């Protein structure tokens, strides 16, 4: 388990170094995750130890939401004072995300149907 966590942290560190070194606006952990994904594709998938460690981390994923909950409690008065812009931003971004997802799905669906129609 220690070696798998070390591997995950090494990829996160590599992503952080790349992001800061090149001045990218992409978070380092996202770059590290992409590097890990590419490595796993080349290796043919994760090993048993990495698979087990990832499963254990996912089981305890809810612990990562504790800081967000604490922030809501700490800034409750500010959230209460600014509820209208926050609600508008939340609803607007949700609507935008759903709309973009729908448009991409439609485009990919048409593209897939077109490719299936040309195959013998």
PABAVO-852395 format. One line per 4 residues: number of its first residue (from 1); their letters; for each residue x, y, z of N, C-alpha, C. Coordinates in steps of 0.05 Angstrom, whole numbers. Example, Ala and Ser with C-alpha at 12.3 -4.5 7.8 and 13.67 -1.06 7.14 Angstrom:
<numis>
1 = as = 264/-114/156/246/-90/156/264/-66/156 ~ 257/-45/142/273/-21/143/258/1/157 .
</numis>
This chain:
<numis>
1 = xxxx = 16/-24/0/0/0/0/17/25/0 ~ 39/24/14/57/48/15/68/54/-12 ~ 76/34/-27/87/39/-54/66/50/-73 ~ 41/41/-70/20/52/-88/14/81/-81 .
5 = xxxx = 13/88/-55/9/116/-48/32/133/-56 ~ 56/122/-54/80/136/-63/78/142/-93 ~ 69/122/-108/66/125/-137/45/147/-143 ~ 23/147/-130/2/167/-134/13/195/-127 .
9 = xxxx = 27/197/-105/38/223/-97/60/232/-116 ~ 76/213/-127/97/221/-145/85/232/-171 ~ 63/220/-181/50/231/-205/38/258/-199 ~ 27/262/-175/16/288/-168/38/309/-167 .
13 = xxxx = 61/301/-155/83/320/-154/94/326/-182 ~ 96/306/-199/105/311/-226/86/330/-241 ~ 60/327/-237/41/345/-249/43/373/-238 ~ 48/375/-212/51/402/-200/76/415/-210 .
17 = xxxx = 98/401/-213/123/412/-224/119/421/-252 ~ 105/405/-269/100/413/-297/83/438/-298 ~ 61/438/-282/43/461/-282/57/487/-274 ~ 72/486/-253/86/510/-243/109/517/-261 .
21 = xxxx = 124/497/-270/147/502/-287/140/515/-314 ~ 118/506/-325/109/517/-351/89/540/-348 ~ 81/546/-324/62/567/-319/34/561/-330 ~ 26/536/-330/0/528/-340/-22/535/-321 .
25 = xxxx = -46/539/-331/-69/545/-315/-84/519/-306 ~ -73/496/-314/-85/471/-306/-74/462/-279 ~ -90/453/-261/-80/444/-235/-60/421/-237 ~ -40/421/-221/-20/400/-222/-31/372/-218 .
29 = xxxx = -49/368/-199/-60/341/-196/-75/331/-220 ~ -87/349/-236/-100/341/-261/-79/331/-281 ~ -58/346/-283/-36/337/-301/-24/311/-292 ~ -20/308/-266/-10/283/-255/-28/260/-260 .
33 = xxxx = -54/264/-258/-74/243/-264/-73/235/-293 ~ -69/255/-311/-67/248/-339/-42/232/-345 ~ -20/240/-331/5/225/-334/2/196/-324 ~ -11/193/-301/-16/166/-290/-34/150/-309 .
37 = xxxx = -54/163/-320/-72/149/-339/-56/139/-363 ~ -39/157/-374/-22/148/-397/-4/126/-390 ~ 8/127/-367/26/106/-358/11/79/-355 ~ -13/81/-343/-29/56/-340/-38/45/-367 .
41 = xxxx = -43/62/-386/-50/52/-413/-27/37/-425 ~ -3/48/-422/21/35/-433/28/9/-419 ~ 23/8/-393/29/-16/-377/7/-37/-379 ~ -16/-30/-389/-38/-49/-391/-56/-50/-367 .
45 = xxxx = -56/-29/-351/-74/-27/-329/-59/-27/-302 ~ -74/-21/-281/-61/-20/-255/-55/-48/-244 ~ -35/-49/-227/-30/-74/-213/-49/-78/-190 ~ -48/-101/-177/-66/-107/-155/-63/-88/-132 .
49 = xxxx = -38/-81/-125/-34/-63/-103/-46/-35/-107 ~ -41/-25/-131/-52/1/-138/-82/1/-139 ~ -94/-21/-149/-123/-24/-151/-135/-24/-122 ~ -122/-39/-104/-132/-42/-77/-129/-15/-62 .
53 = xxxx = -107/-1/-66/-103/25/-53/-123/45/-63 ~ -127/46/-89/-147/65/-100/-175/59/-89 ~ -182/33/-87/-208/26/-75/-211/35/-47 ~ -189/32/-31/-190/41/-3/-193/72/-2 .
57 = xxxx = -179/86/-19/-182/115/-19/-210/124/-27 ~ -222/110/-46/-249/116/-54/-269/111/-32 ~ -264/90/-16/-282/84/6/-283/107/26 ~ -261/121/29/-259/142/49/-260/170/36 .
61 = xxxx = -271/172/12/-272/197/-3/-289/218/11 ~ -308/209/27/-326/229/40/-310/246/60 ~ -288/236/70/-272/252/89/-261/278/76 ~ -259/277/49/-248/301/35/-269/324/34 .
65 = xxxx = -294/318/41/-314/339/40/-316/353/67 ~ -302/345/87/-303/358/113/-293/386/112 ~ -271/392/98/-262/421/96/-283/438/83 ~ -297/428/63/-318/444/50/-341/450/69 .
69 = xxxx = -349/430/84/-370/433/104/-362/453/125 ~ -337/452/133/-327/471/154/-327/499/143 ~ -320/502/117/-321/529/105/-349/540/104 ~ -369/523/99/-397/533/99/-405/542/126 .
73 = xxxx = -397/527/147/-404/535/174/-389/561/182 ~ -364/563/175/-348/587/182/-358/612/168 ~ -367/610/143/-375/633/127/-405/634/124 ~ -420/623/143/-449/623/141/-462/650/138 .
77 = xxxx = -451/670/152/-462/697/151/-458/709/123 ~ -434/705/112/-428/715/86/-446/702/65 ~ -449/676/67/-466/661/49/-495/671/51 ~ -504/676/75/-531/686/79/-535/714/67 .
81 = xxxx = -514/730/68/-516/757/57/-514/757/27 ~ -501/738/15/-496/737/-14/-511/713/-27 ~ -534/705/-15/-547/681/-25/-558/684/-54 ~ -566/708/-62/-578/711/-88/-557/708/-110 .
85 = xxxx = -534/721/-109/-513/716/-130/-503/688/-130 ~ -500/676/-106/-491/649/-104/-511/629/-117 ~ -536/634/-111/-557/616/-123/-558/620/-153 ~ -556/645/-163/-556/650/-191/-532/637/-205 .
89 = xxxx = -509/639/-193/-485/626/-204/-488/596/-204 ~ -498/585/-183/-502/556/-181/-521/546/-202 ~ -545/559/-204/-565/550/-224/-555/555/-253 ~ -542/578/-257/-532/584/-284/-510/564/-293 .
93 = xxxx = -492/558/-275/-470/540/-283/-481/512/-286 ~ -500/504/-270/-512/477/-274/-527/476/-301 ~ -543/496/-307/-557/496/-333/-537/496/-356 ~ -516/512/-354/-495/513/-375/-482/486/-379 .
97 = xxxx = -475/473/-356/-461/447/-358/-480/426/-371 ~ -505/426/-363/-524/407/-374/-528/412/-404 ~ -530/437/-412/-534/445/-440/-510/436/-457 ~ -486/442/-448/-462/435/-463/-460/405/-465 .
101 = xxxx = -466/391/-444/-465/361/-445/-485/351/-465 ~ -509/362/-466/-529/354/-485/-520/358/-514 ~ -508/382/-519/-499/388/-546/-477/370/-555 ~ -458/364/-537/-436/346/-543/-446/318/-548 .
105 = xxxx = -465/309/-532/-477/282/-535/-491/280/-562 ~ -506/301/-569/-520/301/-595/-500/299/-618 ~ -479/315/-617/-459/316/-638/-445/289/-640 ~ -438/277/-618/-424/251/-619/-444/229/-628 .
109 = xxxx = -469/231/-620/-489/212/-629/-492/212/-659 ~ -494/236/-671/-497/238/-700/-472/228/-713 ~ -449/233/-702/-423/225/-714/-421/194/-713 ~ -430/182/-691/-429/153/-688/-448/140/-707 .
113 = xxxx = -472/151/-710/-492/140/-729/-482/142/-757 ~ -469/164/-764/-457/167/-791/-436/147/-797 ~ -419/141/-777/-397/122/-781/-408/93/-783 ~ -430/87/-768/-441/61/-770/-455/56/-796 .
117 = xxxx = -466/77/-808/-480/74/-834/-461/70/-857 ~ -436/78/-855/-417/75/-877/-402/48/-876 ~ -404/34/-853/-390/8/-851/-406/-14/-865 ~ -393/-33/-878/-407/-55/-891/-419/-74/-871 .
</numis>
